[in-house]
Each structure stands twice: as structure tokens, then as C-alpha cells.
């Protein structure tokens, strides 16, 4: 069966007015640094902690811990 897996890179809070003004190339500042752990979720439930990385030239997430 298929499941949805997602990784949260960070959170940004902006107004609806600012969302409507966004255009290609704009940057959104997020609340995490490049070396902060990432939440890895399956079907919206956090199951792992990961770290950003690169594998064979592709962006990737390395699993560093399983959720308790």
C-alpha cells in the first residue's frame, strides 16, 4: 500500500496579504537552521527525526532517530 511521507523543513508565519503578494523567486524565512533536526512524518504522524543531506546528487533526509 502507499503512504504519504513528509519532512517539515520549518515554519513561517506571514499574513494573508503577504501570501497574495508572493511571486516566483521570493524567499520565506523559516524558523530553523540548516543543521537543526527535521520532523519526518508518515500520514501526518511524526515517526522519525532526520537531518538534511544529499544522496547521489539529490536532496535527501538521513534518518537519525526513531520517534519514541
N, C-alpha and C positions, 0 to 999 in steps of 0.2 A: 504494500500500500504506500501511497505518497503522503508525506507530511510537509508542512511549511516550517522552514528553519530560517531564523533571522538573527542578525547581530546588531545591537544598538551601539552606534558609534558615539553618540552624545545627544544632548537635548538643547534645543534653542527655543526661547520664548520670544515671539515677536507679535506685534499687533496684526489684526486682520487687514488694516490699511496697508501695512508694510508687506504682507503676503501678496496683496493685489499689485504692488509696485515691483515685485521681483521680476527680473529678466535673466535671460541666459548669461552666464558668466558671473552673476552676483555670488558673493560668499556669505554664508551664515556662520557666525561664530558659535561654537558649541562649548559645553561646559567640561570637556575632557581634554587631557593632553595626549600626545602621541604614545606615551608609554603607560597610560592608565589601562587597567584590565577592562575587558569588554564583556557585556552580558550576552550569552549565546542562548537563544530561546527556540524551543520546538513547540509549535502550535500555541505560542504566546506564553509558555511556561519556561522560566529560566532553568536550564538543566546543566549548564557549564559556564566556566569563565574562560575567556580566550585572550589572546594577545595578537595585535595586528602583525602581519608579515607578508612575505612574497614567496610563492612557490612556482618554479618554472616560468617566471616572468609574469605571473598573475597575482593580483591581490589575494590574500588568504588570511585565515584566522587559525592560529595554533591553539589547541586546547591545552590549558594549563591546570585546570581543576574541574572536578565534577561538583555539582551543587549538592549540598547536604540534604 
